Amino acid sequence: MQEENRLAMDRVVVFVDWQNTYRNARSAFHYNRGPVQLGNVHPMRLGERLAQAKPGRELTEVRVYRGQPDSTKDPKSYGANRRQQAAWERTGAKVIQRSLRYPDNWPNERAEEKGVDVALAVDFVMMAVAREYDVGIIMSTDTDLKPALEAVASLGGPACEVAAWKEHGRPTRQLRVAGLNLWCHFLYFEDYKLLTDGRDYTIGM
């Protein structure tokens, strides 16, 4: 009976747009002030929180999409990135990296993520086509991900949901797609406190 119940559970995969998630947490709960580690969360704790929001579900994977600094241009950020990735992967998260693009006048101009949202969108659609999840949850407010949500919804198969931080008393910021009744998991400061990762990864261990 336990095996039957386990097989009946909906498989949840959480897709985390890391930079979007981190920056929105800093904005919502720290007003973009304080040390760099403020805004960091544990991806697996985040995935578990989202998967457990509704009964009859089990978390099968957390996929984190982010930019990777260049080891020669910015060794400190590269080292922090690698330490953070290793910490996440030890807990079971899967990290998908795309190299950052450095403008000609870097470091006066910030390096940019290129292809991160595309990588997330492609995986979200391809994994849905392959029926690798029953519920796909995107943690992001990036509107570039709308076509991926539309594509998966058109399959009539896996359920699509989104998640976003929400500060009490401020306007709602979430991914919305015209014509789709997308469930949004709102995560408040009370949730954020349970998910935070206070380690400063710029410091080696």
Number of C-alpha atoms within 10 A of each C-alpha: 6 7 7 8 9 13 11 12 14 19 21 25 24 29 25 25 22 22 18 17 21 19 16 21 26 19 15 17 19 14 11 15 10 10 10 15 16 20 24 22 22 17 26 22 17 20 25 18 17 24 24 13 10 9 9 13 18 22 20 16 20 24 22 24 23 25 21 20 25 17 11 8 12 11 12 16 16 17 18 17 19 15 18 18 19 15 14 19 16 9 12 15 21 19 18 15 18 16 16 18 17 16 12 9 9 11 11 8 10 12 18 14 18 15 17 21 22 14 15 21 21 13 14 26 21 14 16 22 15 8 13 17 22 18 22 25 25 26 26 25 20 15 12 13 20 15 13 20 25 16 16 21 17 10 12 8 14 22 19 22 19 22 24 22 26 22 18 11 6 8 8 12 15 20 22 17 14 8 7 11 10 18 14 17 20 16 17 16 15 9 14 18 11 13 20 18 16 14 13 15 19 17 10 9 5
